[in-house]
Amino acid sequence: MKSKRSGIPRIAELAGVSIGTVDRALHGRPGINDETRQRVLDIAKKIGYRPNLAARSLSTGKRVRIGVCVPQEIRYFYNEMWEGINEEVRRYSDRGVEFVLHAIPELGKGERQAFRTILESDVRGIVLTPGVPEAMTPLIDSAEANNIRVVCVSTDAPESQRSCVVCVEPRLNGAMAGELMAKFVAPGAKAAIITGMLKTVDHRKKAEGFTASFSTYCKDGSVVATIEGHEDPEESFRKTKKVFKQFPDLDGIYVNTVNCLPVCRALADAKLENHVRLITTDLFREMVPLFRDGVIDASMHQRPYRQGQLAIRTLAEHLLHETELPKSHYLNPGVILRSNLRLFRETGGSGA
């Protein structure tokens, strides 16, 4: 006999969870793991359930303004994040939230002025990707002291008084890449890291995690170079070529930002595509043939679309309904291989 339940009770029944868990999943609240949250959302979508969040928000009579200060470049990563942000902007724009969107050119460039401009717009909260955390910390602290909640997304300003960070835990991300690389190469192997800027917390912690993990799991293995490419394609290409000359017996490279194309170009130029194992970060369409040709062995997926969604949703729900604002919301990094490539949204799959 078919169940006569509908709505939230029906979702709870199908997912095998409590009604409270369904409510937390649907409204982006903490206290639920990502796997359960996604299962609930998938079931809700399958049965066509749409929570009446507009009525719930409007019933409070609250009107709030949220600022967003996130880079545009490198587009491969931030386009996905902006898609997640814009989806939530559409959801909350008729629910009492006004948004002030301020895209900066690239990570760390123009962020102080953009942050100040947003503060002048009478916002109650700001979603921020801090590229230079030591420079942004005083501004974040000043905002928080004035009861303006700051949610960092993708990278962090850990010494600041920010309210929350939404990201893939960076040291874990690097550590997983290091363990994976150790499985690809022989004992005593040499690896190099190509990063963006070590002053950016996310980049530095991923490099630290990789270095510690690789030396643990690869017997007598070592990280012989950590190169800052500053997210500049030509600089990254040039410095990667230089690493090949310095270490002709290099066995592996870990690119811990999305800027992997110049590294792939350097590998091809040196005719090392099938000799040096390559682990990259995230995914975009231009990477697909490089996976299929065996140039890229694996990539660490940081779920930028989901990061953008959660940053906006967490802050909006806190400001509208006084839900808890967790100090951190760390997502589990995914591992992309040729076998599961088709499942990721960047290649037309349904993953987030």
N, C-alpha and C positions, 0 to 999 in steps of 0.2 A: 504494500500500500504506500502510495506516495505521501510524503510529509506535506501537511497543510501550512507549515511555517513559511514565513516570507521575511524579507528584509534582513536585519541584523541577526535575528535568531536562526534563520535559515543558513546564513553564511557561517555562523558559529557551528552549526550542526555539520555542515559539509567539511569544514576545516578541522573539526575535532578540537575546538578551543572554546574558551568561555566567551560570553557576550562582551565582557569587559575588554578582553584581548582584541576582539573585532573592532570595538570602539577605538582603542588605541591605534590599531593599524590604519583605520579609515581616516583618522584625524591627525596622523603623524606624531602621536605622542610617544614619549620614551617608555621604557619598561617592557619592550618586546624585541626579540632578535630579528635580524633582517630576513632570515629565511621564512619565519612565521609571518612576518608582515607582508612579504611578497606573495605567499600562498593565499592569505586572506584577500589581498588586492586582486589577485588573479581570479579567485572565485567570485568576488563581487562583480568584476568585469564580465565574467562568463554568464552570470545570471541577470546581468543588466541592472544591477543595483546602483543607484546614484543617491548618496546622502544629501539631504536638504541643508547643506552648510550655509547657504545664503540666508535662509530664514533664521537659522541659529545665530549667525553673526549679527544680523540686523536687529534681532530681538534684544541684544545687549545695548543697542543704541550707541556703541562705540565707533569712533572714526579715528584711524591712526594713519600715520605716514611713515613709510619705510624707504630708506635709501639703499642703493646697491652700487658698490664700487669694485668692479671686477674687470680684469684685462680683456682685450680683444685678441691679442696674440700670445702664444702661438694658436692660431685659429683651430688647429686640429683638436686641441684639448678644450679651449674655451668656447668654441662654437657649441660643443655638446653641453658644457655647463650652462651657457646662456639659454639653450633650448629648455633645460630643466627649470631654470629661473623663470623664463617667460611663460612656461606652462602654469606655474604657480601664480605668477602675476595675473594671468587671465582668470584663474580660479578665485582669487581674492579681491580683484578689482571691484566686483559688485557685492562685496561682503564687508564693506566698511574700511578697506585698505586702499590708500593712494601710494603709488610708487614713484620714487625719483631715481631714475636709472642713469648711471654715469659710468660709461665704459672708458677705461684708460687705455692708452695705446698698447702697452705691454707691461709685464710684471715689474713692479717697482718704479715705473716711469709716470710721473705726474700724480702719484697717489695721494701725496700730502695735500696738494691743492684741491684735488677732487673731493677728498674727505672733508676739507673745510667748507667747500661749496655746498656739499650735502648738508652739513651741520646748519648752514644758514637757511635751509629749507624747512625748518621746524619739524624735523623728523623725531620719531620716538625710538627708532632702531635703525641699525645699519648692518648690511651684509658686506663683508670686506675680504679681499684676498691680499694680505700684507706681503709685499715683495721684500721690503727692507724693514724687518720688524723693529729694530732698535730706533729707527726714525719715526715709525708709526705709534710706538708705545705711548709717548706722552699725549698724543692726540686721542688715542683710544681711552686712556685713563681719564682725560678731561671729559670726554663724552659720557663715560660711565658715571663719573662724579656728578654729572648733570642729569642722571637718570635716563640716559640714552643707551639702550642695550646694543652691544656690538657682538655680532656673530662672525667669526672668521671662517672662511671656507677655502678648502684646498690646501692652504698653508696657514701657519699659525704665528701669533705673537705671544709666546708663552710667558714672557715676563710682564705682560700687560695685565690689566684688570678686565680684559674682555669677558663677556658672559659665557660664551660657548664657542667651540670649534667643531666644524663638520669636515671630516676628511678621512681618507684611508690612512691608518696609523703608519707614519712614514718609516720608522725604524723597522717595523714588522715587514713592510713592503720590501725594503732593501734586503732584509734577512732572508725572506723567501726567495728572492732572486739569487742571493749568494748560495743558498742550499741547492737551488735548481742548477746553477752554473756548475757546482761541484759534481753533479751527476753527469754533466755533458763532457767534462774534460778529465784527463788522467791525473794521478797524483803528481805533485810538484808543478802543477800548471801555473802560468802567469796570466793575470787578468788585469784589465784597466777599466776605469769608470769614466764615462763622459757625462758631466752634469751641467747644470745651468750656472747658478751662483751659490757658492757655499755659505754666503751670508743669509740666504733664504733657508728658513728652518727645514722645510720639506726636503729640499735638495740635500742639505747637509746630513740630516738624519738618515735618509735613504742610503747615502754613501757610507755612513758609519755602520749601518745595519748590514750592508753587503760585505764590507771589509771584515767585520767580526765573524759573520756566518761563513763566508768562503774559506777563511783560514781554519775554521772549526771543522767543516765538512770535507774539504779537499786536503788530504794529507800533504804536508809540505808545500801547499799552494800559497800564493801571495798576490796581493794587489800591488802592482808595480807603479801605477800612476793614477791619479785622480785629476781629471782635466776639466776646467771651467770653460764652457763654450759660450756662456752668457746668452744662450738661446739665439745666437746669431749663426745662420747656416754656413756662411763662408768661414767664420772663425772656427766653427766646429769641424768643418771639413779639413781646414789647414792643420789644426792641432791633432786631429786623428791621424792624418798622414805622417805628422812628426812622430807620433807614438810608434807607428809601424817601423820607422827608421831607428828609433831608440831601442825598440824591443822587437827585433825580427822574429823571435820565437814566441811572440804573444799568442796565447791560446783562446782568450775570451774577452769580450767587451760587454759591459752593462751600461746602457744609456738610461739614466734614471729620470729623464724628462721626455716629453713627446717629440723632441727635436732629433729624431733618428735618421731622417732621410740623408743628411750630409754624411753621416757615419756610413750608411750603406753605400753612398757614392764613393767614399774613400776606400771602402773594401773592394768595390768593383774596380776602381782605378789601380789599386795595388794587386789585383787578381787574387784576393784572399777570401772571396765569398765562401768557399767550401773548406777553408782552413781555420778560420777564426769563428768560434761560436758566438752568437749574438743574442743577448736578451735586451729587449726594449721596454718601453712604457706606453701603455694605452694602445689605441687602435684607431685607424682611419683608413679610408678606402685605398689610398695609395700604398698602404702596407700589405694589402692582400696578396698581390703577385709576389712580393718579397717573401712572404710566408710560403707560398706555394712553390717557389723556386729554391727554398731552403736557405735563403740568405738570413732570414730571421728565424731563430729556433723557438723562441717563446717571448711573450710580452706580459708585463704586469699591468692588469687593468684596474684603474683607480675609480671607475664608475662616475665620471664627471657629471653626467646627466642627473644621476641620483643625488650627487652632492649638491647640485644647484637646487633641486627640488626640496631637499631636506632643510637646507639653510633658510630658504624663504618660509617654508611651512612651519618650521620650529619657531621662528621669530614671530610670524603672524599669529599663530595660535597662542603664544605667550602674551602678546600685546592685546589681543582681542578677548581672550578667555582666561588669562592668568594661569595657563598651564605651566608646568615645570619647565624651566630652561636648563637642561643638563650642562654641566661644565664641559663635557666632551661627547661627541657622537662619532665614534670611529666605525668606519665601514670595513668589511673584510675584503682585501684585494683579491681579484680573480686572476687565474693563470690562463692565458690564451695560448693554445697550441693549434697546429693545423687541423687536428681532429674536431675541435669545438669552435673553430673560427666562425662558422656560419650562424652560430647562436647569438652573436653580439649585435646590438642594435646598429652599430656603425657599419655593419655589412648587410643591413636589412633584416637582421634577426629581431627577436623580441626582448633581448636582455636589456637591463638598465645599467 
